[in-house]
Amino acid sequence: MALTIYGAANSRTSRVLWLAKELGPQYEHVPVNNRNGDTRKPEHLKLNPNGHVPVIKDGDLILWESLAINNYLAKKHGGPLAPANREEEGKVCMWSMWALTEMEPPGVQMLMHTLFLPEDKRSPTVLAQAKEQAKAPLAVLEAHLANNEYLLGNRFTVADVNVASVVSTLPRVKYDMSTYPKVAAWLGKCNARPAAAAVREMQAAPQPA
């Protein structure tokens, strides 16, 4: 049975769409809008009782949480993007959890107080705190990439999709990356991939009302 991916392309669903386009399985995309109440409708709550996207349905399996979905899809479909052994599988999980716990919280705050909130609700103080908070994890990533082309070494994997999809917040908020040239170069390579570009085209297209 074909894979179905639920969620608009301008949400965290973009992470799953990016990986799906890298892996190449046939899939149906259902662009459930997370900003107009669609994720709180009964039919969606049957898929994800948390009321969020993305969600996938793969046969009888239903999964939520973007990076968990990506790790599942990479292992299922295999190939060079998938972990090659248990050690790599552990590193993929480590970097994915790191992205969620270390990089995403300040990234979300920067997005909220730069782009998403009405101007009168944006706080320069919160924005400055988020920018400061991002420095420590970026320094960790910079140090790792000083000796590695990609997160697992010399090849692009699901770990890079997961982490790059989170770190890509920074260019959107015009974060100064001059202190982190290795991160900037790695992120540029990741985002230059055809699959990533295809998802950006989806995001630029009119989104469901």
Residue pairs with C-beta under 8 A, 6 or more apart in sequence:
1 58
1 59
2 26
2 27
2 28
3 20
3 25
3 26
3 27
3 28
3 56
3 57
3 58
3 73
4 27
4 28
4 29
4 30
4 56
4 57
4 58
5 13
5 16
5 17
5 20
5 27
5 28
5 29
5 30
5 54
5 55
5 56
6 13
6 30
6 32
6 44
6 47
6 53
6 54
6 55
6 56
6 57
7 13
7 16
7 30
7 31
7 32
7 34
7 53
7 54
7 55
8 31
8 32
8 33
8 34
8 35
8 53
8 207
8 208
9 17
9 29
9 31
9 199
9 202
9 203
9 205
9 207
10 203
10 207
11 34
11 53
11 54
12 53
12 54
12 66
12 165
13 53
13 54
13 66
14 165
14 199
14 202
14 203
15 54
15 66
15 67
15 70
15 161
15 162
15 165
16 54
16 56
16 66
16 69
16 70
16 73
17 29
17 199
17 202
18 161
18 165
18 195
18 196
18 199
19 70
19 73
19 74
19 81
19 158
19 161
19 195
20 27
20 73
21 194
21 195
21 198
21 199
22 81
22 161
22 193
22 195
23 73
23 74
23 77
23 79
23 81
24 77
25 73
25 77
31 207
31 208
32 38
32 39
32 44
32 53
32 55
32 208
33 39
33 207
33 208
33 209
34 52
34 53
36 209
38 44
38 208
39 45
39 48
39 51
39 52
39 53
40 51
44 51
44 55
45 51
47 55
47 57
47 62
47 64
48 55
48 62
48 64
50 64
52 64
54 64
54 66
54 69
55 62
55 63
55 64
56 62
56 63
56 69
56 73
58 76
63 69
63 72
66 165
67 96
67 99
67 100
67 162
70 96
70 158
70 161
70 162
71 92
71 93
71 96
71 158
71 162
73 158
74 81
74 82
74 83
74 92
74 157
74 158
75 82
75 83
75 89
80 155
80 156
80 157
81 156
81 157
81 158
81 161
82 157
82 158
83 89
83 91
83 92
83 152
83 157
83 158
88 152
88 157
91 151
91 152
91 159
92 152
92 157
92 158
92 159
92 162
95 151
95 159
95 162
95 163
96 159
96 162
96 163
98 137
98 140
98 163
99 162
99 163
99 165
99 166
99 167
100 166
102 136
102 137
102 140
103 134
103 137
103 138
103 141
103 163
103 166
103 167
103 169
104 166
104 169
105 130
105 133
106 130
106 131
106 133
106 134
106 137
107 130
107 134
107 166
107 167
107 169
107 170
107 173
108 169
109 126
109 127
109 129
109 130
109 133
110 127
110 130
110 131
110 134
110 169
110 170
110 173
110 175
111 169
111 172
111 173
112 122
112 126
113 122
113 123
113 124
113 126
113 127
113 130
114 122
114 127
114 172
114 173
114 174
115 172
115 173
131 175
134 170
134 175
135 179
138 179
138 180
138 183
139 180
141 163
141 167
141 180
141 182
141 183
142 179
142 180
142 181
142 182
142 183
144 151
145 151
145 182
145 183
145 185
145 186
146 182
148 154
149 155
149 186
150 156
150 157
150 159
150 160
150 186
151 157
151 159
151 160
151 163
152 159
152 160
156 189
156 190
156 193
160 186
160 190
161 190
164 186
164 187
164 190
164 191
164 196
167 183
167 187
168 187
168 191
170 177
170 187
171 177
171 187
177 183
177 184
190 196
191 197
191 200
